[in-house]
Amino acid sequence: MDAIDAFYHELPLVGRILVLVGVALAGHLLVKLVHRVGERIMAPEGAGQSAIARGRPKVASLTTLIVSALTFTIYFGVLGVVVAGLGLPVTGYLASVTVVGLAIGFGSQGLVQDVVSGLTLIFSDALDVGDVVEIGGLTGRVESIGLRFTTLVTVLEQRVLVPNRSIGQINRYPKGYIRVYVDAQVPEGVSDERAVAVVEPLARGLFRQFRGIVLTEPEVLGVRKAGQGGWRFVRIKFRVWPGQGALIEGPFRQRVIHAFRKLDADYADWMVSITYRTAE
């Protein structure tokens, strides 16, 4: 820093200010370049970032962590140069470069814990960019894993920053969704074709209305029998955002009951059941 101090003192005030502005601008542009390179690694040749995260989750996770670290380092260095250029004491600032200095500067060792926890999450395969997870009762897709925070995007497109050190139990959804099956008993005297014709538009309508929750077109799997000579039921399969099964259990179930009740006034609530399964 002595060389920097000498360089600045030889400049007039206006020149010193212009140099500091140039250093700050150069640092900001360098950070932009780092982020751009990170984005190219995450999504080369126009590929979607979510596709890269699924195909190379470890690369995506490490990229977000390295970009975060470089961003912090560049801004930290630029700020040090600006502090020196303004003639302010930089001894304390430089001391904070060390891990101990950083921990003290933040009033605790939380920063160190966040960094160590972030690295542990990645290298232990507990968490990767693109995963749909539940952490502390919050469900979301992992958008990035940084030095201090892991960013989750919820079903409402909220970006939630979770401190790495606070991440305890992690519930992962490998497919990124849950399967919900609706089995609706077919009323007596109603044909299979008529039953399918009743529930199919209801399922399609739910998908159009709640595309953020119902992730794919629902599948009407046809009419089946509950054992030899048992009652008939029509089955619909949904893929929904984890934790959002209440949409099927509540509004959709009631719509099906109401529709079949028009065909059979004695149609009861218990005739429509909801189950969650990993596969059909």
N, C-alpha and C positions, 0 to 999 in steps of 0.2 A: 504493500500500500504506500510505502515511502515514494516509490517511483511515480505512482499515480498522483500523490499529493504534489510532487515537484512539477509534474506536467501541468496540473491544473493551475498552480500558482503562477506559472509563466504566461497564462492566458488572461486576456482582459475579461471583465465580468460577462459581457455579452457573448464572447466566444465560449466561456465556460458553460454558460446556460445552454448554448446551442449544442455543445458536445454532450452534455448530460441528456438533453432531449433526444439527441441522436442515439445515445447508448440505450436509453429506455425504449425507443422505437425499434432499434435493432433487436433487442431482447424479446420484445413482443412479437416481432416478425419471425424470429427463430422459434418461438413457442408455437406459432401458427404452422410453421413448417413441420415441426415435430408432430403436431396433431394431424397434419395432412398425410405425412408418411404413415402414421399409425392407422389412419383410415384406409390407406391403400393396402396396407398389410391385412387389415380386417376384411376388406371387401375389394380384392383386386379385379380389374377388368370389368367393373360395373356389377359384380355379383352382389347380392343382398348381404348385408351384415349378418342377418339372422341365419342365412345359409352357411356362411363361413363359421359362425359360432357353433352350429350343429356339426359341421364337418371337421373343424379343427378347434375344439373348445379350449385346449390348453394354450395354443398359440394366441387365440383371442384374449384369454385371461391374462397371459403374461404381457401382451401388447398394451392392454389398458393400464397395467401396473407400471410398466416401464415409461409409458407416456406421462403418467402422473408424476413419477419420480423425476424425470427430466424437466417437466414443467416447473416443479418446485425448485430444482437446482438452478435453472436459468434465471428465474425471477429472483431467487435468493442472491445469486451472484450480481445481477444487475443492480439490485437495491444496495448491495455493498459498495459498488462502484459509485453510485449516486451519493451515498452517505459520505464517502471519501471526498468526492468532488465538492460537496457543500461545506467541507471543512469541519465536519462533525467528528467526534471521537469514534473510532471504529473498533477499538479493542474489545468492547463488550459485544459488539455485533459479530466479530470474528469468533469470539469464544462460543457463540451459539451454534457454530458450525458443527461442533462435536455433538455426539448423541446426548451426552450429559447436559450440555448447554441447551439443546433443544428441549429436553425434558423439563429442565428448570424454567426455561422461558415460557412454556405452556402451563407452568404451575403444577405439573404432575408428570408422571411417566406415561400418560395416556397415549402420546404420539408413538412412543416406542412400542407399546403394546399393540396399537393399531397396525403398525408396519409388520411386526412379527406375526400377528394374527392373519393379516392379509396373505403373507407368503405361505403360512401354514395351510390356509384354506386352499390355495392353488395347488401346492405340491402334495397335499394329502388327498387330492381328488374329491374334497368335500364340496367344492363349489367351482363352477366354471361359468363364463359368460354364455348367455343363452339358456341356462337352466331355469326352469320354473320351480320355485322353492317356496317353502313357508318358513319364516323366521320370526320367532316371537309373536305368533298369531297373525303375521302379515304375509300375504301371498303375492308374489310378483315374479317377473322375469328379470334375471340378472343382466343389467345393461353394461356395467363396468365394475372392476375391482380395483380401487385406488389405494394410495398409501394410507389414507385414513378411513375412507368410507367405501362401502359396497353400495352401488346404486341399484334399486329395484324399481321396475315399472309395473304398477298395479293394473287391474282391470279397468280402472277409471283413467288410465294414462297419467297417473300421478308418479312423479319421480321422487322416491323416498331414499334419503341418505341414511344408511345404517352404519354406525361406527363399528369397525372390524372387531374391536375388543368385546363388543356386546353380543356378538353372534355366538349363540350357544348351540341349542339343538336345531338341526337343519332337516326339514322334511322335503325330499326331492320328488318331483313328478317327472319321471324319465321321458314320457311321451309329450309332456307339456299340457296335458288335459286329463280329465276324468271321463269315464264312460258311464252314462246314465241310461238305464233301460226302463221303459214304461210298458207295462203289460195291462191292457184294458180288456176286460171280459166282454165278449160279443153278446149282445142281448139275444134272447130266443127269437127265432123267426127272422133274424137279420142275416143276409148272406155275407160270405167272406168279402166279396167285392164291394158291397155296400159299406161294410165296416172299415175297410181300407180307405174308401172314398170319403168317409167321415173324418178320420184322424189325419190323413195325409195333408190336407190344406191347413189344418191347425198347426202341424209340425213345421211346415214351410213358412207359415206366417210368423211363428215364434222366431225362426231363424232370421227372417228379414227384419223383425222388430228389434232383436237383441243380438246383432252380429258380433258385438264385442264380447259377449258371454257365450253364446252358442257358436263355436269356432268353425264348424263345418256343416254342410247340408245334412240334416237328419236323415236317417235311413229307416224306412218302413219295411220291416222284415217279414211282413205277411201275417197270416192267421195260422195259429198253431193250436194243438190240443194238449190239455193238461192230463197226460196219461191216457190209457185205453178207455175210451168212452167218456173222458172228462170234458169239462166245459172248454169252450173255445176262447182264445184271446188273441188280440192283435198286438204285435210287439213293435215298438219304435225305439231306435237307438240314437242317443245324442252324444256329442263330444262337447263338453262345456269347460269353461275356465275353472280350475280347482277352487273349491269353496263356494261355488255359485249354484249348487244343486237345488237351493231353495226355489229358484225360478221354475224348475221342473216340478218339484214337489207341491208348489203352491199354484200359481196362475195356470200353467199348462194342464196340470191334473184337473183343475176345476173346469177348464174349457172342455176337456174330453168328457167329463161326467155330465156337464150341461148338454153337450151335443148328443150323447147317447140317451139322455133322459128324454129328449124329444122323440126318440123312437120307442122308448120303454119308460113309462112314468114311474115304474118301480126300480129303476136302475139306482143302485146304492153306491155310496162313496167307497166302500171297501172293495168294490169290483175293479178299481184301478190301483195297481201297486207300483212302487218305484224301488229299483234296486241299483246298486253300484257294483260294477265288476271290472276286472282287468281285461277280460276278453269275453266274447259271446259264449 
